[in-house]
Amino acid sequence: MAFALGMDAFSLAIGMGMIGLRYRHIFNIGVTVGAFHIVMPFIGLIVGKFLTQYFGMLAIMIGGGLLLFLGCQMIYSALFSHDRDSGVIKPVGFGLLLFAVSVSIDSFSAGLSLGMIGAKTIITLACFGMVSMILSWLGLIIGKKVEGYIGVYGELLGGGILLAFGLKLIFPI
C-alpha cells in the first residue's frame, strides 16, 4: 500500500523535477512529501470511519484541484512568461506545501480505511513516509535529468503531467 501511494508522488515528482531544481531542493521536497504521507493518513485515522465517503471524495476533489492549478500555472508560465523563473510556483514555501498536499491527499483516504482494519499505526505510517520520500527523490532526480535534454519544453511537459493527474483525480474512469 505504501508503494502504491508513493507512486503518485513519484509520477508527479517527475513533472515537478523538470523545472530545474537544485539537489538541496530535491532533498527538502522529498522529506516534506514523506512527512505529509505520514500526517495525512494519521489525520484520516483521527477523522474516523463514519466520514469516509464524504471526506474521501472531498479530499480527492481538493487534491485534483490543486494539481490542476499547479499544472495550468506551469503551462501558462512556460507559454507566456518572458522571464522563465518569474511565474513558476517553485516547490519552496507555500508552493512546496501545495505540492506536498496534492500528492499526499490520497493518503488521507487510506488513513480512513486503515482505522477500520486495525493496522499497526506507527509501522504503517513510517512505511508510507519512507517509501513516498524515496520515490519522490527518485522522480525529482529523473525529472531533473530529463529536463536537461528537452530544455524549456520540460516545463510544458511537467505542467501537462500535473494537469493530467489532476483531471484523473477529479474525473475517475
Secondary structure, DSSP 8 states (H G I E B T S, - for coil): -HHHHHHHHHHHHHHHHTTT--HHHHHHHHHHHHHHHHHHHHHHHHH-GGGHHHHHHHHHHHHHHHHHHHHHHHHHHHHH-SSTTTS---SSTHHHHHHHHHHHHHHHHHHHHHHHHT--HHHHHHHHHHHHHHHHHHHHHHHHHHHHHHTTHHHHHHHHHHHHHHHHHHS--
